[in-house]
Amino acid sequence: MVSELVTNAIKYGTPPIRLRLIRNRADQTLTCEISDAGSTAPHLRHARAGDEGGRGLFISGELSERWGVRWADQGKTVWAETSLDD
């Protein structure tokens, strides 16, 4: 999940790119936040079987409990949260 979000930010985002991992001990979750200065909205692609890429958000969405985007004055943060329970 982290790798997919970082790769997307490097390929499609605008520097600077920042990674933040947040472990919540109370509810046993890990949140991955990737921030960049870009204004382009991330979107799920429908990659074809032969495509080498285009599945990053889909994979992150499948591996996480939930994900989303927060907008700021300069840029956005794409986040994904997953459970650390067994």
N, C-alpha and C positions, 0 to 999 in steps of 0.2 A: 504494500500500500504506500509506504513512504517513498520507495524508489519510483513508483509510477507517478506520484504527485510531483516529486522533484524533477523527474524527466520532463513532464509536461511544462513545468515552470521554465525550465531551461530552454525548451524548444519554442514555446509560445508566449512566454511572459516577457516583461520588460525589467531589466536590472534597475535597482538592486533586488536580489531575490533572497528571502530570509526563511529559514526553516526553524520551526519551534515545535518541540514535543512536550506534551503535558500529560503527566501521569496523575490520575485522580485516585488516591488510595481509598476514599470513602465509597465510591461506586465501582471501583476496579475497572476503569476505562483508560485508554490511551487516545489522546487527540493529537493528530498531526496537522499543523498549520503551515501552509506555504504562502508567503506574501510576496507580491511583486508590484511594480509601479504601473503596470499596464491597465488599460481600461477595457480590454477585450473580454467579453464574457466567455467562460469555459462552457463547452457543450459536449454532450455525448455524441460520438460519431457511430455510424453503423458501418464498421469496417468489414470489408469482404474477406473471404477465407484466405485469399492470397496476399492480402496487405501485410506488410511488415510492422506497421504501427497503427495508431488510431484507436487503441483499446484502453488507454491509461485511465480515464475516468470510469469507464465501465468496470475494469478490474478493481479499482479502488472502491467503487460502489459495492461490488460483490464481496469484498473483503471487510468492509466496514459495516457497522450498525446503521450509520447515517452519515451524510456528508452535505456540504453546502458551500455558499460563497457569502462573505461579508464585504461590503464595499466601504471604502474610505475616501477622504478627499483626494488622495493621491494613490490610486491603485486598489488592490483587492487582496483578500485572503481566502484561499480555498482550504477547507478543513474537512477532515474525515475522522470519525470516532469509532473505536472498536473496543470490545470487551476483552479484559484480561483474564476473565474466568476460564476455567477448564473447558 
